[in-house]
Every structure is written in C-alpha cells, then in structure tokens.
Amino acid sequence: MELSQTLVSLIGSIRKEKGCQRCDFCQSFEDENILFLLEEWNTQENLMTHLQSEHYKVLRGSMYLLEEPCERTFHTVSHPVRLEEI
C-alpha cells in the first residue's frame, strides 16, 4: 500500500515534466500485488532527463519496498501507427 501511495503522489508531477505524454498507474485485477507504471515520452532525450530527475529517484527508492525485484522494461517506437491505419 505504501508503494501505491508513493506512485499516486508522484504521477501528477511526472505528467508535468517536459515531454511526458502519458503516466498511468495500474493494478492487476487478478493479483493486487502486481502494479504497473506506464510512462510515454515524446523523445529519448526527455526520457533520459526524467530518468535523472528527483521524481525518478523517489520511484527507484520506493522499489525497495517490494518483496521481489521489479521488472523495468523500455520499449522504443520511432513512428507509431494507429490500428485504424493498418
């Protein structure tokens, strides 16, 4: 619960960072211990700036509250395509 509270308190600030297009916090319906933080950045430069920010340092620090190591996955897309365009 403490981790969830930390994430919720940071989302508004992260959304205001330069280049942040999306920052959403989700919890699995099947397992309340599975949490997702989905962020979308308009450039790699803005993502890298975020990864050096105080907000991200707090996120990293809060990961120590987890019972198991977290998984961080980065996906890059150069030119996103909407499904209706396919």
PyMOL Python script that loads the backbone (N, CA, C, O; Angstrom):
from pymol import cmd

cmd.read_pdbstr("""\
ATOM      1  N   MET A   1       0.823  -1.186   0.000  1.00  0.00           N
ATOM      2  CA  MET A   1       0.000   0.000   0.000  1.00  0.00           C
ATOM      3  C   MET A   1       0.875   1.260   0.000  1.00  0.00           C
ATOM      4  O   MET A   1       0.544   2.255  -0.644  1.00  0.00           O
ATOM      5  N   GLU A   2       1.975   1.202   0.719  1.00  0.00           N
ATOM      6  CA  GLU A   2       2.867   2.362   0.784  1.00  0.00           C
ATOM      7  C   GLU A   2       3.434   2.701  -0.598  1.00  0.00           C
ATOM      8  O   GLU A   2       3.551   3.872  -0.960  1.00  0.00           O
ATOM      9  N   LEU A   3       3.778   1.676  -1.355  1.00  0.00           N
ATOM     10  CA  LEU A   3       4.283   1.893  -2.706  1.00  0.00           C
ATOM     11  C   LEU A   3       3.205   2.528  -3.583  1.00  0.00           C
ATOM     12  O   LEU A   3       3.488   3.465  -4.330  1.00  0.00           O
ATOM     13  N   SER A   4       1.985   2.029  -3.500  1.00  0.00           N
ATOM     14  CA  SER A   4       0.879   2.593  -4.285  1.00  0.00           C
ATOM     15  C   SER A   4       0.675   4.066  -3.954  1.00  0.00           C
ATOM     16  O   SER A   4       0.480   4.884  -4.853  1.00  0.00           O
ATOM     17  N   GLN A   5       0.719   4.404  -2.685  1.00  0.00           N
ATOM     18  CA  GLN A   5       0.553   5.795  -2.264  1.00  0.00           C
ATOM     19  C   GLN A   5       1.668   6.677  -2.812  1.00  0.00           C
ATOM     20  O   GLN A   5       1.422   7.810  -3.227  1.00  0.00           O
ATOM     21  N   THR A   6       2.883   6.161  -2.815  1.00  0.00           N
ATOM     22  CA  THR A   6       4.022   6.915  -3.354  1.00  0.00           C
ATOM     23  C   THR A   6       3.821   7.163  -4.840  1.00  0.00           C
ATOM     24  O   THR A   6       4.009   8.283  -5.315  1.00  0.00           O
ATOM     25  N   LEU A   7       3.438   6.121  -5.582  1.00  0.00           N
ATOM     26  CA  LEU A   7       3.237   6.270  -7.025  1.00  0.00           C
ATOM     27  C   LEU A   7       2.141   7.275  -7.335  1.00  0.00           C
ATOM     28  O   LEU A   7       2.307   8.140  -8.194  1.00  0.00           O
ATOM     29  N   VAL A   8       1.031   7.159  -6.639  1.00  0.00           N
ATOM     30  CA  VAL A   8      -0.092   8.081  -6.875  1.00  0.00           C
ATOM     31  C   VAL A   8       0.333   9.519  -6.590  1.00  0.00           C
ATOM     32  O   VAL A   8      -0.071  10.438  -7.302  1.00  0.00           O
ATOM     33  N   SER A   9       1.141   9.717  -5.557  1.00  0.00           N
ATOM     34  CA  SER A   9       1.558  11.084  -5.210  1.00  0.00           C
ATOM     35  C   SER A   9       2.518  11.670  -6.243  1.00  0.00           C
ATOM     36  O   SER A   9       2.621  12.892  -6.350  1.00  0.00           O
ATOM     37  N   LEU A  10       3.224  10.832  -7.007  1.00  0.00           N
ATOM     38  CA  LEU A  10       4.202  11.311  -7.990  1.00  0.00           C
ATOM     39  C   LEU A  10       3.632  11.515  -9.387  1.00  0.00           C
ATOM     40  O   LEU A  10       4.187  12.288 -10.168  1.00  0.00           O
ATOM     41  N   ILE A  11       2.549  10.848  -9.714  1.00  0.00           N
ATOM     42  CA  ILE A  11       2.041  10.850 -11.083  1.00  0.00           C
ATOM     43  C   ILE A  11       1.776  12.259 -11.606  1.00  0.00           C
ATOM     44  O   ILE A  11       2.168  12.581 -12.727  1.00  0.00           O
ATOM     45  N   GLY A  12       1.126  13.091 -10.821  1.00  0.00           N
ATOM     46  CA  GLY A  12       0.820  14.453 -11.272  1.00  0.00           C
ATOM     47  C   GLY A  12       2.069  15.244 -11.619  1.00  0.00           C
ATOM     48  O   GLY A  12       2.094  15.969 -12.613  1.00  0.00           O
ATOM     49  N   SER A  13       3.101  15.109 -10.807  1.00  0.00           N
ATOM     50  CA  SER A  13       4.355  15.820 -11.066  1.00  0.00           C
ATOM     51  C   SER A  13       5.069  15.274 -12.291  1.00  0.00           C
ATOM     52  O   SER A  13       5.617  16.037 -13.086  1.00  0.00           O
ATOM     53  N   ILE A  14       5.066  13.963 -12.444  1.00  0.00           N
ATOM     54  CA  ILE A  14       5.721  13.359 -13.610  1.00  0.00           C
ATOM     55  C   ILE A  14       5.018  13.803 -14.885  1.00  0.00           C
ATOM     56  O   ILE A  14       5.674  14.111 -15.880  1.00  0.00           O
ATOM     57  N   ARG A  15       3.691  13.837 -14.862  1.00  0.00           N
ATOM     58  CA  ARG A  15       2.928  14.257 -16.051  1.00  0.00           C
ATOM     59  C   ARG A  15       3.269  15.682 -16.493  1.00  0.00           C
ATOM     60  O   ARG A  15       3.088  16.026 -17.661  1.00  0.00           O
ATOM     61  N   LYS A  16       3.755  16.502 -15.579  1.00  0.00           N
ATOM     62  CA  LYS A  16       4.095  17.889 -15.900  1.00  0.00           C
ATOM     63  C   LYS A  16       5.523  18.043 -16.421  1.00  0.00           C
ATOM     64  O   LYS A  16       5.907  19.125 -16.866  1.00  0.00           O
ATOM     65  N   GLU A  17       6.311  16.968 -16.367  1.00  0.00           N
ATOM     66  CA  GLU A  17       7.681  17.051 -16.852  1.00  0.00           C
ATOM     67  C   GLU A  17       7.688  17.225 -18.370  1.00  0.00           C
ATOM     68  O   GLU A  17       6.801  16.736 -19.070  1.00  0.00           O
ATOM     69  N   LYS A  18       8.693  17.922 -18.855  1.00  0.00           N
ATOM     70  CA  LYS A  18       8.821  18.173 -20.287  1.00  0.00           C
ATOM     71  C   LYS A  18       8.856  16.858 -21.067  1.00  0.00           C
ATOM     72  O   LYS A  18       9.675  15.980 -20.795  1.00  0.00           O
ATOM     73  N   GLY A  19       7.958  16.741 -22.034  1.00  0.00           N
ATOM     74  CA  GLY A  19       7.943  15.587 -22.919  1.00  0.00           C
ATOM     75  C   GLY A  19       7.107  14.414 -22.456  1.00  0.00           C
ATOM     76  O   GLY A  19       6.958  13.442 -23.196  1.00  0.00           O
ATOM     77  N   CYS A  20       6.560  14.472 -21.256  1.00  0.00           N
ATOM     78  CA  CYS A  20       5.735  13.368 -20.776  1.00  0.00           C
ATOM     79  C   CYS A  20       4.396  13.400 -21.500  1.00  0.00           C
ATOM     80  O   CYS A  20       3.652  14.377 -21.411  1.00  0.00           O
ATOM     81  N   GLN A  21       4.104  12.340 -22.204  1.00  0.00           N
ATOM     82  CA  GLN A  21       2.840  12.248 -22.924  1.00  0.00           C
ATOM     83  C   GLN A  21       1.838  11.376 -22.186  1.00  0.00           C
ATOM     84  O   GLN A  21       0.634  11.444 -22.436  1.00  0.00           O
ATOM     85  N   ARG A  22       2.348  10.555 -21.274  1.00  0.00           N
ATOM     86  CA  ARG A  22       1.457   9.660 -20.539  1.00  0.00           C
ATOM     87  C   ARG A  22       2.175   9.146 -19.301  1.00  0.00           C
ATOM     88  O   ARG A  22       3.362   8.824 -19.348  1.00  0.00           O
ATOM     89  N   CYS A  23       1.451   9.073 -18.200  1.00  0.00           N
ATOM     90  CA  CYS A  23       1.956   8.459 -16.978  1.00  0.00           C
ATOM     91  C   CYS A  23       0.742   7.899 -16.245  1.00  0.00           C
ATOM     92  O   CYS A  23      -0.045   8.651 -15.668  1.00  0.00           O
ATOM     93  N   ASP A  24       0.596   6.585 -16.270  1.00  0.00           N
ATOM     94  CA  ASP A  24      -0.557   5.926 -15.669  1.00  0.00           C
ATOM     95  C   ASP A  24      -0.102   4.841 -14.711  1.00  0.00           C
ATOM     96  O   ASP A  24       0.867   4.125 -14.966  1.00  0.00           O
ATOM     97  N   PHE A  25      -0.821   4.736 -13.605  1.00  0.00           N
ATOM     98  CA  PHE A  25      -0.550   3.718 -12.599  1.00  0.00           C
ATOM     99  C   PHE A  25      -1.721   2.746 -12.598  1.00  0.00           C
ATOM    100  O   PHE A  25      -2.877   3.158 -12.494  1.00  0.00           O
ATOM    101  N   CYS A  26      -1.420   1.453 -12.715  1.00  0.00           N
ATOM    102  CA  CYS A  26      -2.462   0.423 -12.778  1.00  0.00           C
ATOM    103  C   CYS A  26      -2.121  -0.705 -11.814  1.00  0.00           C
ATOM    104  O   CYS A  26      -0.966  -0.924 -11.449  1.00  0.00           O
ATOM    105  N   GLN A  27      -3.180  -1.411 -11.418  1.00  0.00           N
ATOM    106  CA  GLN A  27      -3.024  -2.563 -10.548  1.00  0.00           C
ATOM    107  C   GLN A  27      -3.780  -3.729 -11.176  1.00  0.00           C
ATOM    108  O   GLN A  27      -4.884  -3.549 -11.692  1.00  0.00           O
ATOM    109  N   SER A  28      -3.207  -4.892 -11.136  1.00  0.00           N
ATOM    110  CA  SER A  28      -3.822  -6.075 -11.715  1.00  0.00           C
ATOM    111  C   SER A  28      -5.104  -6.442 -10.971  1.00  0.00           C
ATOM    112  O   SER A  28      -5.154  -6.368  -9.743  1.00  0.00           O
ATOM    113  N   PHE A  29      -6.140  -6.836 -11.713  1.00  0.00           N
ATOM    114  CA  PHE A  29      -7.361  -7.327 -11.090  1.00  0.00           C
ATOM    115  C   PHE A  29      -7.150  -8.711 -10.473  1.00  0.00           C
ATOM    116  O   PHE A  29      -7.726  -9.032  -9.434  1.00  0.00           O
ATOM    117  N   GLU A  30      -6.317  -9.524 -11.125  1.00  0.00           N
ATOM    118  CA  GLU A  30      -6.094 -10.886 -10.661  1.00  0.00           C
ATOM    119  C   GLU A  30      -5.218 -10.951  -9.418  1.00  0.00           C
ATOM    120  O   GLU A  30      -5.423 -11.803  -8.553  1.00  0.00           O
ATOM    121  N   ASP A  31      -4.250 -10.057  -9.328  1.00  0.00           N
ATOM    122  CA  ASP A  31      -3.308 -10.075  -8.212  1.00  0.00           C
ATOM    123  C   ASP A  31      -3.008  -8.641  -7.804  1.00  0.00           C
ATOM    124  O   ASP A  31      -2.311  -7.920  -8.517  1.00  0.00           O
ATOM    125  N   GLU A  32      -3.526  -8.235  -6.671  1.00  0.00           N
ATOM    126  CA  GLU A  32      -3.363  -6.846  -6.218  1.00  0.00           C
ATOM    127  C   GLU A  32      -1.917  -6.479  -5.936  1.00  0.00           C
ATOM    128  O   GLU A  32      -1.609  -5.304  -5.739  1.00  0.00           O
ATOM    129  N   ASN A  33      -1.035  -7.450  -5.914  1.00  0.00           N
ATOM    130  CA  ASN A  33       0.385  -7.181  -5.695  1.00  0.00           C
ATOM    131  C   ASN A  33       1.137  -6.905  -6.990  1.00  0.00           C
ATOM    132  O   ASN A  33       2.334  -6.621  -6.964  1.00  0.00           O
ATOM    133  N   ILE A  34       0.447  -6.987  -8.115  1.00  0.00           N
ATOM    134  CA  ILE A  34       1.069  -6.671  -9.399  1.00  0.00           C
ATOM    135  C   ILE A  34       0.675  -5.250  -9.782  1.00  0.00           C
ATOM    136  O   ILE A  34      -0.499  -4.949  -9.998  1.00  0.00           O
ATOM    137  N   LEU A  35       1.675  -4.390  -9.860  1.00  0.00           N
ATOM    138  CA  LEU A  35       1.468  -2.970 -10.159  1.00  0.00           C
ATOM    139  C   LEU A  35       2.173  -2.619 -11.456  1.00  0.00           C
ATOM    140  O   LEU A  35       3.206  -3.201 -11.788  1.00  0.00           O
ATOM    141  N   PHE A  36       1.613  -1.664 -12.191  1.00  0.00           N
ATOM    142  CA  PHE A  36       2.194  -1.204 -13.446  1.00  0.00           C
ATOM    143  C   PHE A  36       2.285   0.309 -13.424  1.00  0.00           C
ATOM    144  O   PHE A  36       1.345   0.987 -13.010  1.00  0.00           O
ATOM    145  N   LEU A  37       3.390   0.828 -13.859  1.00  0.00           N
ATOM    146  CA  LEU A  37       3.530   2.259 -14.093  1.00  0.00           C
ATOM    147  C   LEU A  37       3.911   2.404 -15.554  1.00  0.00           C
ATOM    148  O   LEU A  37       4.995   1.989 -15.965  1.00  0.00           O
ATOM    149  N   LEU A  38       3.030   2.986 -16.325  1.00  0.00           N
ATOM    150  CA  LEU A  38       3.229   3.140 -17.760  1.00  0.00           C
ATOM    151  C   LEU A  38       3.518   4.605 -18.057  1.00  0.00           C
ATOM    152  O   LEU A  38       2.701   5.481 -17.776  1.00  0.00           O
ATOM    153  N   GLU A  39       4.682   4.856 -18.626  1.00  0.00           N
ATOM    154  CA  GLU A  39       5.064   6.213 -18.997  1.00  0.00           C
ATOM    155  C   GLU A  39       5.361   6.252 -20.485  1.00  0.00           C
ATOM    156  O   GLU A  39       5.901   5.303 -21.053  1.00  0.00           O
ATOM    157  N   GLU A  40       5.002   7.357 -21.101  1.00  0.00           N
ATOM    158  CA  GLU A  40       5.288   7.553 -22.528  1.00  0.00           C
ATOM    159  C   GLU A  40       5.934   8.929 -22.686  1.00  0.00           C
ATOM    160  O   GLU A  40       5.421   9.932 -22.190  1.00  0.00           O
ATOM    161  N   TRP A  41       7.064   8.954 -23.385  1.00  0.00           N
ATOM    162  CA  TRP A  41       7.833  10.183 -23.564  1.00  0.00           C
ATOM    163  C   TRP A  41       7.970  10.485 -25.044  1.00  0.00           C
ATOM    164  O   TRP A  41       8.080   9.575 -25.866  1.00  0.00           O
ATOM    165  N   ASN A  42       7.964  11.782 -25.384  1.00  0.00           N
ATOM    166  CA  ASN A  42       7.997  12.158 -26.804  1.00  0.00           C
ATOM    167  C   ASN A  42       9.378  12.030 -27.438  1.00  0.00           C
ATOM    168  O   ASN A  42       9.478  11.883 -28.656  1.00  0.00           O
ATOM    169  N   THR A  43      10.442  12.083 -26.644  1.00  0.00           N
ATOM    170  CA  THR A  43      11.793  11.894 -27.181  1.00  0.00           C
ATOM    171  C   THR A  43      12.626  11.107 -26.183  1.00  0.00           C
ATOM    172  O   THR A  43      12.338  11.086 -24.987  1.00  0.00           O
ATOM    173  N   GLN A  44      13.654  10.468 -26.693  1.00  0.00           N
ATOM    174  CA  GLN A  44      14.570   9.746 -25.819  1.00  0.00           C
ATOM    175  C   GLN A  44      15.291  10.719 -24.893  1.00  0.00           C
ATOM    176  O   GLN A  44      15.582  10.387 -23.744  1.00  0.00           O
ATOM    177  N   GLU A  45      15.576  11.903 -25.385  1.00  0.00           N
ATOM    178  CA  GLU A  45      16.243  12.924 -24.556  1.00  0.00           C
ATOM    179  C   GLU A  45      15.393  13.278 -23.336  1.00  0.00           C
ATOM    180  O   GLU A  45      15.912  13.372 -22.224  1.00  0.00           O
ATOM    181  N   ASN A  46      14.096  13.474 -23.539  1.00  0.00           N
ATOM    182  CA  ASN A  46      13.223  13.800 -22.405  1.00  0.00           C
ATOM    183  C   ASN A  46      13.086  12.623 -21.446  1.00  0.00           C
ATOM    184  O   ASN A  46      12.986  12.818 -20.234  1.00  0.00           O
ATOM    185  N   LEU A  47      13.081  11.403 -21.982  1.00  0.00           N
ATOM    186  CA  LEU A  47      13.064  10.220 -21.114  1.00  0.00           C
ATOM    187  C   LEU A  47      14.335  10.181 -20.277  1.00  0.00           C
ATOM    188  O   LEU A  47      14.274   9.946 -19.071  1.00  0.00           O
ATOM    189  N   MET A  48      15.478  10.406 -20.898  1.00  0.00           N
ATOM    190  CA  MET A  48      16.743  10.359 -20.168  1.00  0.00           C
ATOM    191  C   MET A  48      16.793  11.442 -19.086  1.00  0.00           C
ATOM    192  O   MET A  48      17.318  11.209 -17.998  1.00  0.00           O
ATOM    193  N   THR A  49      16.252  12.611 -19.382  1.00  0.00           N
ATOM    194  CA  THR A  49      16.178  13.671 -18.373  1.00  0.00           C
ATOM    195  C   THR A  49      15.317  13.212 -17.204  1.00  0.00           C
ATOM    196  O   THR A  49      15.666  13.425 -16.043  1.00  0.00           O
ATOM    197  N   HIS A  50      14.187  12.579 -17.523  1.00  0.00           N
ATOM    198  CA  HIS A  50      13.302  12.058 -16.468  1.00  0.00           C
ATOM    199  C   HIS A  50      14.022  11.018 -15.610  1.00  0.00           C
ATOM    200  O   HIS A  50      13.874  11.011 -14.388  1.00  0.00           O
ATOM    201  N   LEU A  51      14.802  10.141 -16.246  1.00  0.00           N
ATOM    202  CA  LEU A  51      15.498   9.094 -15.501  1.00  0.00           C
ATOM    203  C   LEU A  51      16.560   9.646 -14.559  1.00  0.00           C
ATOM    204  O   LEU A  51      17.044   8.932 -13.681  1.00  0.00           O
ATOM    205  N   GLN A  52      16.923  10.911 -14.736  1.00  0.00           N
ATOM    206  CA  GLN A  52      17.871  11.577 -13.843  1.00  0.00           C
ATOM    207  C   GLN A  52      17.172  12.509 -12.851  1.00  0.00           C
ATOM    208  O   GLN A  52      17.825  13.143 -12.021  1.00  0.00           O
ATOM    209  N   SER A  53      15.846  12.588 -12.942  1.00  0.00           N
ATOM    210  CA  SER A  53      15.079  13.551 -12.132  1.00  0.00           C
ATOM    211  C   SER A  53      14.884  13.072 -10.687  1.00  0.00           C
ATOM    212  O   SER A  53      15.069  11.898 -10.367  1.00  0.00           O
ATOM    213  N   GLU A  54      14.510  14.010  -9.845  1.00  0.00           N
ATOM    214  CA  GLU A  54      14.198  13.692  -8.451  1.00  0.00           C
ATOM    215  C   GLU A  54      12.990  12.754  -8.372  1.00  0.00           C
ATOM    216  O   GLU A  54      12.943  11.865  -7.522  1.00  0.00           O
ATOM    217  N   HIS A  55      12.019  12.958  -9.261  1.00  0.00           N
ATOM    218  CA  HIS A  55      10.834  12.088  -9.256  1.00  0.00           C
ATOM    219  C   HIS A  55      11.233  10.634  -9.473  1.00  0.00           C
ATOM    220  O   HIS A  55      10.743   9.737  -8.787  1.00  0.00           O
ATOM    221  N   TYR A  56      12.123  10.410 -10.428  1.00  0.00           N
ATOM    222  CA  TYR A  56      12.537   9.040 -10.713  1.00  0.00           C
ATOM    223  C   TYR A  56      13.386   8.466  -9.585  1.00  0.00           C
ATOM    224  O   TYR A  56      13.333   7.266  -9.316  1.00  0.00           O
ATOM    225  N   LYS A  57      14.164   9.314  -8.930  1.00  0.00           N
ATOM    226  CA  LYS A  57      14.942   8.851  -7.781  1.00  0.00           C
ATOM    227  C   LYS A  57      14.015   8.364  -6.667  1.00  0.00           C
ATOM    228  O   LYS A  57      14.305   7.370  -6.001  1.00  0.00           O
ATOM    229  N   VAL A  58      12.901   9.069  -6.469  1.00  0.00           N
ATOM    230  CA  VAL A  58      11.918   8.638  -5.471  1.00  0.00           C
ATOM    231  C   VAL A  58      11.295   7.311  -5.897  1.00  0.00           C
ATOM    232  O   VAL A  58      11.109   6.416  -5.073  1.00  0.00           O
ATOM    233  N   LEU A  59      10.972   7.186  -7.190  1.00  0.00           N
ATOM    234  CA  LEU A  59      10.429   5.922  -7.692  1.00  0.00           C
ATOM    235  C   LEU A  59      11.394   4.766  -7.456  1.00  0.00           C
ATOM    236  O   LEU A  59      11.000   3.704  -6.974  1.00  0.00           O
ATOM    237  N   ARG A  60      12.650   4.981  -7.799  1.00  0.00           N
ATOM    238  CA  ARG A  60      13.661   3.931  -7.596  1.00  0.00           C
ATOM    239  C   ARG A  60      13.781   3.569  -6.121  1.00  0.00           C
ATOM    240  O   ARG A  60      13.875   2.394  -5.765  1.00  0.00           O
ATOM    241  N   GLY A  61      13.778   4.569  -5.286  1.00  0.00           N
ATOM    242  CA  GLY A  61      13.869   4.318  -3.845  1.00  0.00           C
ATOM    243  C   GLY A  61      12.674   3.547  -3.319  1.00  0.00           C
ATOM    244  O   GLY A  61      12.813   2.696  -2.440  1.00  0.00           O
ATOM    245  N   SER A  62      11.498   3.844  -3.857  1.00  0.00           N
ATOM    246  CA  SER A  62      10.300   3.145  -3.389  1.00  0.00           C
ATOM    247  C   SER A  62      10.275   1.686  -3.829  1.00  0.00           C
ATOM    248  O   SER A  62       9.546   0.878  -3.252  1.00  0.00           O
ATOM    249  N   MET A  63      11.054   1.346  -4.833  1.00  0.00           N
ATOM    250  CA  MET A  63      11.099  -0.039  -5.302  1.00  0.00           C
ATOM    251  C   MET A  63      11.703  -0.973  -4.248  1.00  0.00           C
ATOM    252  O   MET A  63      11.519  -2.187  -4.324  1.00  0.00           O
ATOM    253  N   TYR A  64      12.412  -0.425  -3.282  1.00  0.00           N
ATOM    254  CA  TYR A  64      12.973  -1.245  -2.216  1.00  0.00           C
ATOM    255  C   TYR A  64      11.885  -1.760  -1.276  1.00  0.00           C
ATOM    256  O   TYR A  64      12.140  -2.632  -0.446  1.00  0.00           O
ATOM    257  N   LEU A  65      10.676  -1.221  -1.406  1.00  0.00           N
ATOM    258  CA  LEU A  65       9.562  -1.696  -0.590  1.00  0.00           C
ATOM    259  C   LEU A  65       8.992  -3.016  -1.114  1.00  0.00           C
ATOM    260  O   LEU A  65       8.197  -3.666  -0.436  1.00  0.00           O
ATOM    261  N   LEU A  66       9.396  -3.401  -2.304  1.00  0.00           N
ATOM    262  CA  LEU A  66       8.859  -4.605  -2.941  1.00  0.00           C
ATOM    263  C   LEU A  66       9.457  -5.872  -2.333  1.00  0.00           C
ATOM    264  O   LEU A  66      10.619  -5.896  -1.927  1.00  0.00           O
ATOM    265  N   GLU A  67       8.643  -6.916  -2.279  1.00  0.00           N
ATOM    266  CA  GLU A  67       9.126  -8.203  -1.789  1.00  0.00           C
ATOM    267  C   GLU A  67      10.057  -8.864  -2.792  1.00  0.00           C
ATOM    268  O   GLU A  67      11.001  -9.556  -2.414  1.00  0.00           O
ATOM    269  N   GLU A  68       9.782  -8.644  -4.085  1.00  0.00           N
ATOM    270  CA  GLU A  68      10.585  -9.218  -5.154  1.00  0.00           C
ATOM    271  C   GLU A  68      11.118  -8.088  -6.024  1.00  0.00           C
ATOM    272  O   GLU A  68      10.525  -7.010  -6.070  1.00  0.00           O
ATOM    273  N   PRO A  69      12.226  -8.321  -6.712  1.00  0.00           N
ATOM    274  CA  PRO A  69      12.752  -7.279  -7.604  1.00  0.00           C
ATOM    275  C   PRO A  69      11.722  -6.897  -8.668  1.00  0.00           C
ATOM    276  O   PRO A  69      10.980  -7.745  -9.163  1.00  0.00           O
ATOM    277  N   CYS A  70      11.689  -5.641  -9.001  1.00  0.00           N
ATOM    278  CA  CYS A  70      10.741  -5.189 -10.021  1.00  0.00           C
ATOM    279  C   CYS A  70      11.341  -5.397 -11.408  1.00  0.00           C
ATOM    280  O   CYS A  70      12.551  -5.552 -11.573  1.00  0.00           O
ATOM    281  N   GLU A  71      10.472  -5.396 -12.374  1.00  0.00           N
ATOM    282  CA  GLU A  71      10.903  -5.517 -13.763  1.00  0.00           C
ATOM    283  C   GLU A  71      10.683  -4.168 -14.432  1.00  0.00           C
ATOM    284  O   GLU A  71       9.572  -3.637 -14.428  1.00  0.00           O
ATOM    285  N   ARG A  72      11.734  -3.625 -14.997  1.00  0.00           N
ATOM    286  CA  ARG A  72      11.631  -2.373 -15.746  1.00  0.00           C
ATOM    287  C   ARG A  72      11.880  -2.704 -17.203  1.00  0.00           C
ATOM    288  O   ARG A  72      12.910  -3.279 -17.558  1.00  0.00           O
ATOM    289  N   THR A  73      10.929  -2.336 -18.038  1.00  0.00           N
ATOM    290  CA  THR A  73      11.030  -2.616 -19.461  1.00  0.00           C
ATOM    291  C   THR A  73      10.879  -1.309 -20.224  1.00  0.00           C
ATOM    292  O   THR A  73       9.975  -0.518 -19.956  1.00  0.00           O
ATOM    293  N   PHE A  74      11.772  -1.094 -21.173  1.00  0.00           N
ATOM    294  CA  PHE A  74      11.715   0.093 -22.014  1.00  0.00           C
ATOM    295  C   PHE A  74      11.432  -0.354 -23.440  1.00  0.00           C
ATOM    296  O   PHE A  74      12.118  -1.227 -23.973  1.00  0.00           O
ATOM    297  N   HIS A  75      10.422   0.246 -24.053  1.00  0.00           N
ATOM    298  CA  HIS A  75      10.095  -0.025 -25.454  1.00  0.00           C
ATOM    299  C   HIS A  75      10.285   1.276 -26.222  1.00  0.00           C
ATOM    300  O   HIS A  75       9.882   2.342 -25.757  1.00  0.00           O
ATOM    301  N   THR A  76      10.883   1.190 -27.367  1.00  0.00           N
ATOM    302  CA  THR A  76      11.036   2.388 -28.189  1.00  0.00           C
ATOM    303  C   THR A  76      10.276   2.199 -29.493  1.00  0.00           C
ATOM    304  O   THR A  76      10.271   1.121 -30.088  1.00  0.00           O
ATOM    305  N   VAL A  77       9.646   3.267 -29.910  1.00  0.00           N
ATOM    306  CA  VAL A  77       8.889   3.269 -31.157  1.00  0.00           C
ATOM    307  C   VAL A  77       9.264   4.548 -31.893  1.00  0.00           C
ATOM    308  O   VAL A  77       9.103   5.647 -31.362  1.00  0.00           O
ATOM    309  N   SER A  78       9.757   4.404 -33.100  1.00  0.00           N
ATOM    310  CA  SER A  78      10.153   5.575 -33.870  1.00  0.00           C
ATOM    311  C   SER A  78       8.964   6.262 -34.499  1.00  0.00           C
ATOM    312  O   SER A  78       8.840   7.485 -34.449  1.00  0.00           O
ATOM    313  N   HIS A  79       8.089   5.467 -35.092  1.00  0.00           N
ATOM    314  CA  HIS A  79       6.934   6.009 -35.791  1.00  0.00           C
ATOM    315  C   HIS A  79       5.703   5.187 -35.436  1.00  0.00           C
ATOM    316  O   HIS A  79       5.415   4.191 -36.098  1.00  0.00           O
ATOM    317  N   PRO A  80       4.981   5.587 -34.409  1.00  0.00           N
ATOM    318  CA  PRO A  80       3.800   4.808 -34.035  1.00  0.00           C
ATOM    319  C   PRO A  80       2.730   4.853 -35.137  1.00  0.00           C
ATOM    320  O   PRO A  80       2.575   5.861 -35.826  1.00  0.00           O
ATOM    321  N   VAL A  81       2.008   3.757 -35.286  1.00  0.00           N
ATOM    322  CA  VAL A  81       0.947   3.656 -36.268  1.00  0.00           C
ATOM    323  C   VAL A  81      -0.334   3.287 -35.541  1.00  0.00           C
ATOM    324  O   VAL A  81      -0.334   2.365 -34.726  1.00  0.00           O
ATOM    325  N   ARG A  82      -1.419   3.983 -35.817  1.00  0.00           N
ATOM    326  CA  ARG A  82      -2.707   3.662 -35.199  1.00  0.00           C
ATOM    327  C   ARG A  82      -3.279   2.415 -35.876  1.00  0.00           C
ATOM    328  O   ARG A  82      -3.047   2.183 -37.063  1.00  0.00           O
ATOM    329  N   LEU A  83      -4.012   1.632 -35.128  1.00  0.00           N
ATOM    330  CA  LEU A  83      -4.586   0.394 -35.665  1.00  0.00           C
ATOM    331  C   LEU A  83      -5.476   0.642 -36.861  1.00  0.00           C
ATOM    332  O   LEU A  83      -5.498  -0.166 -37.790  1.00  0.00           O
ATOM    333  N   GLU A  84      -6.210   1.738 -36.860  1.00  0.00           N
ATOM    334  CA  GLU A  84      -7.114   2.003 -37.981  1.00  0.00           C
ATOM    335  C   GLU A  84      -6.342   2.329 -39.268  1.00  0.00           C
ATOM    336  O   GLU A  84      -6.927   2.332 -40.351  1.00  0.00           O
ATOM    337  N   GLU A  85      -5.037   2.603 -39.158  1.00  0.00           N
ATOM    338  CA  GLU A  85      -4.220   2.875 -40.329  1.00  0.00           C
ATOM    339  C   GLU A  85      -3.679   1.589 -40.963  1.00  0.00           C
ATOM    340  O   GLU A  85      -3.152   1.618 -42.075  1.00  0.00           O
ATOM    341  N   ILE A  86      -3.808   0.487 -40.272  1.00  0.00           N
ATOM    342  CA  ILE A  86      -3.276  -0.788 -40.770  1.00  0.00           C
ATOM    343  C   ILE A  86      -4.325  -1.486 -41.624  1.00  0.00           C
ATOM    344  O   ILE A  86      -4.076  -2.576 -42.139  1.00  0.00           O
TER     345      ILE A  86
END
""", "prot")
cmd.dss("prot")
cmd.show_as("cartoon", "prot")
cmd.util.cbc("prot")
cmd.orient("prot")
